[in-house]
Amino acid sequence: MSNKSHIALRIQNVIFSVLFVVIIGLLAWLGKTYHKGFDATQTQRNSLSQTTQELLKRIDKPILLTAYVPDDAVVHTNLRQLIDKYKKYNDNIKLEIINPDLDPARAKQDGIEYSGQLLVKLGENSEKVNSVDEQTMLDVLQRLSRTEPRLVVFVEGHNERTPYSDKSTGMSDLAKVMEQKGFLLQPHNILRTQSLPQNASFVVLAAPQKEFLEGEVKIIAEYLRQGGNLLWLHEPGSLHGLDNIEQQLGLEMNEGTLLDANTALQEMLGIQHPAAIAIIDYGPSALTTKLAAHTLFPFATPIERDESIKSRDPENGPKVGGWQYQPLLTTLPTSWMESGDIQGNVKFDDDADKPGPLDIAMAMTRDVDLSDEASPSETADDEKEAKQAMQNKQIKEQRVLVVGDSDFMLNSYIGQGSNLELASNIFNWLSVDDDLLSIKAKVAPGTSLNLSTAGRIGLAVLWLGLPLLLLLIGTLRWHKRRKR
């Protein structure tokens, strides 16, 4: 090679080295500035759910997270990586890590009780949590994103289900979860106030067992006429004086009890009584589409639309009009409504009983005009005034849900299947918080192993036998070598 070739080769090597260093530097800068990843797990369990993503995108206020943890590099790294999943959908999230032992005054000011707690602040609202899992973060962001608590009024005075009773027939477990989601449950006796709170998100009639007075029924009927939302939990049997409300809603409330002859399904779900109805298929309603498991309704009754009732003037009788009906929670074809007593070996009677499938719940919506002005036809002299009157109308969507069972919300059944998720969906739907309908935390498949008795015995034999077999082989080989 000539000197000229050597010089050209050196120049090429220098250029290559410079370009190599520049490329490495650019790759390092790109890796630090831009982050791109994908979740290869089967159920995307390492990613945030679509509901959480939408909630994060909808929040337009700064989210400040203050973690009170010790000075541990591994803990800090894991915490930042976890919060980064939330930052992907809301870049207005800031994380601050403080050692409570080094700054006890700050910890005391934020109400931190022990190391490991996290303070979540959204706008002027704040709350401390003990975990950063998705369900906990979703719940706290739901609560903080609400401008004020959702008031839920439980009518009392007629042996209704009580929201704060810790007995098996109470709803304290449900009340605890709903309060964590930003609801305020309040028992209310109509006789004491002669009214229903106007600021209630919805009113609950939780399976009354005593007769309502005529005056109480009128107050409930007026509440509905003014556009109030209602949750009516009805058990098989009498309406206890609420017949007028039944007609006002255009429903037929049955007195019989639902039974199901599907013994194979009952055995699979561990159901001991044919009156415990399991719902395993759900319709397109937002109340049920996200339910991941069955729901259980003990001693329920069907809820149907009464086609025979026609609209009447409120002064002469209940008025039914404008309602949109959506049946929910349909039973299996093997079910029926038993009109007689549930004793002994009960069988379907073609003459007296009603065959399935039947609907346990009815969701109802309609538009209600809340404006005080008269209608355009009464006040408008020309087209311009009529148009202005229409613009001044205050239209609200009224929501009513009637369920032929209250047991699914009780302490003894709220943990069954997706009962808690359904109850949470009902509360959010009646509060018109459709974008906050609950989700179930993702569970990775294959994380549990269910073995039969024979399988467990075989696994135990293998677990104990394999080491013994290896020990025996080793001993025989050792003994054989000693004889040589």
C-alpha positions in Angstrom: 0.0 0.0 0.0 1.2 3.5 -0.8 1.4 6.3 1.7 -1.7 7.9 0.1 -3.7 4.7 0.8 -2.5 4.6 4.4 -3.6 8.2 4.9 -7.0 7.5 3.3 -7.5 4.4 5.5 -6.7 6.4 8.7 -9.1 9.1 7.7 -11.8 6.5 7.1 -11.1 5.0 10.6 -11.3 8.4 12.2 -14.6 9.2 10.4 -16.0 5.7 11.4 -15.0 6.2 15.1 -16.5 9.7 15.2 -19.8 8.5 13.6 -19.9 5.5 15.9 -19.6 7.7 19.0 -22.2 10.1 17.6 -24.6 7.3 16.9 -24.1 5.8 20.3 -24.7 9.2 21.8 -27.9 9.7 19.8 -29.2 6.3 20.8 -28.5 7.1 24.5 -30.3 10.5 24.1 -33.3 8.9 22.3 -33.5 6.2 25.0 -33.5 8.8 27.8 -35.9 11.2 26.1 -38.4 8.8 24.6 -39.9 5.7 26.2 -41.7 3.1 24.2 -42.8 -0.3 25.5 -45.4 -3.0 25.0 -47.1 -5.5 27.3 -46.6 -9.1 26.1 -48.7 -10.7 28.9 -51.8 -12.6 27.8 -54.3 -10.2 29.6 -52.2 -7.0 29.5 -52.0 -7.2 33.3 -48.9 -4.9 33.3 -50.9 -2.1 31.5 -53.5 0.2 32.8 -57.1 -0.6 31.9 -59.0 1.4 29.3 -61.2 2.9 32.0 -58.2 4.2 34.0 -56.7 5.5 30.8 -59.9 7.5 30.0 -60.1 8.8 33.5 -56.5 10.0 33.4 -57.1 11.7 30.1 -60.2 13.4 31.3 -58.5 15.0 34.4 -57.3 18.5 33.5 -55.9 19.4 36.9 -52.4 18.7 38.2 -52.0 15.4 40.1 -49.4 15.7 42.8 -48.2 12.4 44.4 -46.1 12.6 47.5 -44.7 9.2 48.6 -43.4 9.0 52.2 -40.9 6.1 52.0 -37.3 5.4 53.4 -34.2 6.2 51.4 -34.1 2.9 49.5 -32.9 3.1 45.8 -34.8 -0.1 44.8 -38.1 1.2 46.3 -37.6 4.6 44.7 -37.0 3.0 41.3 -39.9 0.7 41.5 -42.2 3.5 42.6 -41.1 5.8 39.7 -41.6 3.0 37.2 -45.1 2.4 38.5 -46.1 6.0 38.3 -44.6 6.2 34.8 -47.5 4.0 33.7 -49.9 6.8 34.8 -47.8 9.5 33.2 -48.2 7.9 29.8 -51.9 9.1 29.8 -51.5 12.3 31.8 -48.3 14.2 31.7 -49.5 16.5 34.4 -48.6 14.0 37.1 -45.7 14.8 39.5 -44.1 12.5 42.0 -42.2 13.7 45.1 -40.4 11.2 47.4 -39.8 12.2 51.0 -38.2 10.3 53.9 -40.7 10.8 56.8 -37.8 10.2 59.3 -35.8 13.2 57.8 -38.8 15.5 57.4 -41.3 14.6 60.2 -42.9 18.1 60.1 -43.9 17.7 56.5 -45.2 14.2 57.2 -47.3 15.5 60.2 -48.7 18.4 58.1 -49.9 15.9 55.4 -51.4 13.6 58.1 -49.0 10.7 57.3 -49.2 8.1 60.1 -46.5 5.7 59.0 -43.9 5.1 56.3 -45.2 3.8 53.0 -48.2 6.0 52.7 -48.9 8.1 49.6 -50.6 11.5 49.5 -52.7 12.1 46.3 -53.6 15.7 45.6 -55.9 16.7 42.8 -56.6 20.5 42.7 -57.7 21.5 46.2 -58.7 17.9 47.2 -56.3 15.4 48.7 -56.3 12.0 50.2 -53.7 9.5 51.6 -53.6 5.9 50.5 -51.7 2.9 51.5 -51.3 1.3 48.1 -50.5 2.3 44.5 -52.3 -0.6 42.8 -54.6 0.3 39.9 -57.9 -0.2 41.7 -56.9 1.9 44.6 -55.6 4.7 42.4 -58.7 4.6 40.3 -61.0 4.8 43.3 -59.1 7.7 44.8 -58.9 9.6 41.5 -62.7 9.1 41.1 -63.4 10.5 44.5 -61.0 13.5 44.1 -62.3 14.3 40.6 -65.8 14.8 42.0 -66.5 18.3 43.0 -68.7 17.1 45.9 -69.8 13.8 47.5 -72.7 12.0 45.9 -75.5 11.9 48.4 -77.5 8.7 48.5 -80.7 8.7 50.6 -81.9 5.5 52.1 -85.6 5.8 53.1 -86.2 4.2 56.5 -89.1 3.6 58.9 -90.5 0.5 57.2 -88.0 -2.2 58.2 -85.9 -1.5 55.2 -82.3 -2.8 54.7 -80.0 -0.5 56.6 -76.8 0.7 55.0 -74.7 0.8 58.2 -75.7 -2.4 59.8 -72.9 -4.9 60.2 -75.2 -7.9 60.5 -75.5 -10.4 57.6 -78.8 -8.6 56.6 -77.2 -5.2 56.6 -75.2 -3.3 53.9 -72.2 -2.1 55.9 -69.7 -3.8 53.6 -71.2 -2.1 50.5 -71.5 1.3 52.4 -67.7 1.1 53.2 -66.8 0.6 49.5 -69.2 3.2 48.2 -67.9 5.8 50.7 -64.4 5.0 49.4 -65.6 5.9 46.0 -67.0 9.3 47.1 -70.6 8.5 48.0 -72.3 9.7 51.2 -75.0 7.3 52.4 -77.7 8.8 54.6 -80.7 7.2 56.2 -83.8 9.4 55.9 -87.2 9.2 57.6 -89.9 10.9 55.5 -92.2 11.4 58.5 -89.7 13.6 60.2 -89.1 16.0 57.4 -92.2 15.5 55.2 -89.9 15.7 52.2 -86.9 14.2 50.4 -83.5 16.0 50.0 -83.4 17.9 46.8 -79.6 17.5 46.6 -79.7 13.7 46.6 -78.1 11.9 43.7 -80.7 9.2 44.1 -83.1 7.8 46.6 -83.1 4.1 47.7 -86.2 2.1 48.7 -84.3 -0.9 50.1 -87.0 -3.7 50.4 -89.5 -2.2 52.8 -91.5 -4.7 54.9 -94.1 -2.3 56.4 -96.9 -0.3 54.9 -96.1 3.3 53.6 -98.5 6.0 54.6 -100.4 7.7 51.9 -98.6 11.0 52.6 -95.2 9.3 52.2 -96.2 7.8 48.9 -97.3 11.2 47.6 -93.9 12.6 48.5 -92.1 9.8 46.7 -94.4 10.3 43.7 -93.7 14.0 43.6 -90.0 13.4 43.8 -90.3 11.2 40.7 -92.4 13.7 38.9 -89.8 16.4 39.5 -87.1 14.2 37.9 -85.5 12.5 40.9 -83.5 9.3 40.4 -84.6 6.2 42.2 -83.3 2.7 43.2 -86.1 0.4 44.2 -85.1 -2.9 45.7 -88.2 -5.1 45.8 -88.6 -8.5 47.4 -91.2 -11.2 46.5 -94.5 -10.3 48.1 -96.6 -7.2 48.8 -95.7 -3.7 47.6 -96.5 -2.4 51.1 -98.5 0.6 49.9 -96.3 1.5 46.9 -98.8 0.4 44.3 -99.1 4.0 43.1 -95.3 4.2 42.5 -95.5 0.9 40.6 -98.2 2.4 38.3 -96.4 5.7 37.9 -93.4 3.8 36.6 -95.5 1.6 34.4 -94.2 -1.7 35.9 -95.6 -5.0 37.0 -94.1 -6.1 40.3 -94.6 -9.9 40.7 -95.1 -11.5 44.1 -93.8 -15.0 43.2 -90.2 -16.2 43.8 -87.8 -17.2 41.1 -86.4 -20.8 41.1 -83.9 -22.5 38.9 -83.8 -26.3 38.1 -80.2 -26.2 36.8 -78.6 -28.4 39.4 -75.4 -28.7 37.5 -74.8 -25.0 37.6 -75.8 -24.8 41.2 -73.3 -27.5 42.1 -70.6 -25.8 40.2 -71.2 -22.5 41.9 -71.8 -24.0 45.3 -75.4 -22.9 45.5 -77.4 -24.8 48.1 -81.0 -23.5 47.3 -82.9 -23.4 44.1 -84.1 -19.9 45.0 -80.6 -18.5 44.7 -80.6 -17.4 41.1 -77.3 -17.0 39.2 -77.0 -14.7 36.3 -74.1 -15.7 34.0 -75.0 -13.8 30.7 -75.3 -10.1 30.4 -76.9 -7.7 27.9 -75.4 -4.6 26.3 -76.2 -2.2 29.2 -73.4 -0.2 30.6 -74.4 -1.5 34.0 -73.5 -5.1 33.1 -71.2 -5.3 30.1 -68.0 -5.1 32.2 -69.0 -7.7 34.8 -66.4 -10.5 34.6 -68.2 -13.2 36.7 -71.7 -14.4 37.7 -74.0 -12.4 40.0 -76.1 -14.1 42.6 -79.7 -13.1 43.6 -81.3 -15.1 46.4 -85.1 -15.1 46.7 -85.7 -12.7 43.8 -88.8 -11.9 41.8 -89.3 -10.8 38.1 -89.7 -7.2 37.1 -91.8 -6.5 34.0 -93.2 -3.6 32.1 -97.0 -3.3 32.5 -98.3 -2.8 29.0 -101.9 -2.3 30.2 -101.2 1.0 32.0 -101.9 4.1 29.9 -101.0 7.8 30.6 -103.3 9.6 32.8 -103.5 13.1 34.2 -101.5 13.5 37.5 -104.6 14.9 39.2 -106.7 11.9 38.4 -104.1 9.2 38.6 -100.5 8.1 38.0 -98.9 9.4 34.7 -96.8 7.0 32.7 -95.0 8.5 29.8 -91.7 9.2 28.2 -89.9 6.2 29.8 -87.4 4.2 27.9 -87.3 0.6 29.3 -84.3 -1.7 29.3 -84.7 -5.1 31.0 -81.6 -6.4 32.8 -80.3 -9.5 34.5 -82.1 -12.2 32.5 -82.4 -15.7 34.1 -81.7 -19.0 32.3 -84.4 -20.9 30.5 -84.4 -23.5 33.2 -85.8 -20.9 35.7 -89.4 -20.1 36.5 -91.5 -17.9 38.9 -93.0 -20.1 41.6 -96.4 -18.7 42.7 -96.9 -21.1 45.6 -94.9 -21.9 48.8 -91.3 -23.0 48.5 -91.4 -26.1 50.5 -90.3 -29.7 49.8 -89.7 -30.8 46.2 -91.1 -27.8 44.3 -91.7 -28.3 40.5 -92.9 -26.1 37.7 -96.7 -25.9 37.3 -97.9 -25.0 33.8 -101.1 -23.5 35.1 -99.9 -21.3 38.0 -96.2 -20.6 37.4 -94.5 -18.4 34.9 -91.7 -20.0 32.8 -88.3 -18.4 32.3 -86.2 -16.7 31.1 -87.3 -13.8 33.1 -85.8 -10.4 34.0 -84.8 -9.5 37.5 -84.3 -5.8 36.9 -85.6 -2.9 34.8 -83.6 0.2 34.0 -85.6 3.3 33.0 -84.7 6.7 31.6 -86.5 9.7 30.3 -85.9 13.4 29.7 -87.4 15.8 32.2 -87.9 19.6 31.7 -86.7 21.3 34.9 -87.2 24.9 33.6 -89.8 27.1 35.3 -90.9 28.9 32.2 -94.1 28.0 30.4 -94.0 26.0 27.2 -93.4 27.9 23.9 -97.0 27.2 22.8 -98.3 29.3 25.7 -96.0 32.3 25.7 -94.4 32.6 22.2 -96.0 35.1 19.9 -93.6 34.5 17.0 -91.0 32.0 15.9 -88.2 33.9 17.5 -89.7 33.8 21.0 -90.6 30.2 20.5 -87.0 29.4 19.6 -85.7 31.3 22.6 -88.1 29.5 24.9 -86.8 26.2 23.6 -83.2 27.2 24.3 -84.1 28.1 27.9 -85.4 24.7 28.6 -83.4 22.7 31.3 -83.5 19.1 30.2 -82.3 16.4 32.7 -82.1 12.7 32.1 -84.0 11.0 34.9 -82.9 7.4 35.8 -84.8 4.8 37.7 -83.6 1.2 38.4 -86.0 -1.4 39.9 -84.5 -4.7 41.0 -86.5 -7.7 42.2 -84.0 -8.5 45.0 -82.1 -6.7 47.7 -80.1 -9.7 49.0 -77.3 -9.3 46.4 -76.3 -6.0 48.2 -76.2 -7.5 51.7 -73.1 -8.3 53.7 -73.7 -12.1 53.3 -73.8 -11.9 49.5 -72.0 -8.8 48.4 -68.7 -10.8 48.0 -70.3 -13.4 45.7 -69.1 -13.3 42.1 -69.5 -9.8 40.6 -72.2 -8.6 43.1 -70.0 -5.8 44.4 -69.1 -4.6 40.9 -72.8 -4.6 39.9 -73.7 -2.6 43.0 -70.9 -0.1 42.3 -72.1 0.2 38.7 -75.6 0.9 39.9 -74.5 3.7 42.2 -72.4 5.3 39.5 -75.2 5.0 36.9 -77.9 6.5 39.0 -75.5 9.3 39.9 -75.0 9.9 36.1 -71.3 9.1 36.5 -71.2 6.8 33.4 -67.5 7.4 32.9 -66.7 6.2 36.4 -68.4 2.8 36.1 -66.3 0.4 38.1 -63.8 -2.1 36.7 -62.4 -5.2 38.2 -58.7 -5.4 38.8 -57.0 -7.6 36.2 -56.0 -11.0 37.4 -53.4 -13.0 35.4 -54.6 -16.4 34.2 -52.8 -19.4 35.4 -51.8 -18.0 38.7 -53.8 -20.5 40.7 -53.6 -24.3 40.6 -56.6 -26.4 41.4 -55.9 -30.1 41.8 -58.2 -33.0 42.6 -57.5 -35.2 45.6 -55.7 -37.7 43.4 -53.7 -34.9 41.8 -52.6 -33.6 45.2 -51.6 -37.0 46.4 -49.6 -37.6 43.2 -47.9 -34.2 43.7 -47.0 -35.0 47.3 -45.6 -38.4 46.3 -43.5 -36.8 43.6 -42.3 -34.0 45.9 -41.2 -36.5 48.5 -40.3 -39.5 46.3 -38.0 -37.7 43.9 -35.4 -36.6 46.5 -35.6 -40.1 48.1 -35.1 -41.7 44.7 -32.0 -39.5 44.0 -30.7 -40.3 47.5 -31.2 -44.0 46.9 -29.4 -43.9 43.5 -26.5 -42.0 45.0 -26.2 -44.5 47.9 -26.1 -47.5 45.5 -23.5 -45.9 43.3 -21.4 -45.0 46.3 -21.7 -48.6 47.6 -20.8 -50.0 44.2 -17.7 -47.9 44.0 -16.5 -49.0 47.4 -16.5 -52.6 46.3 -14.1 -51.9 43.5 
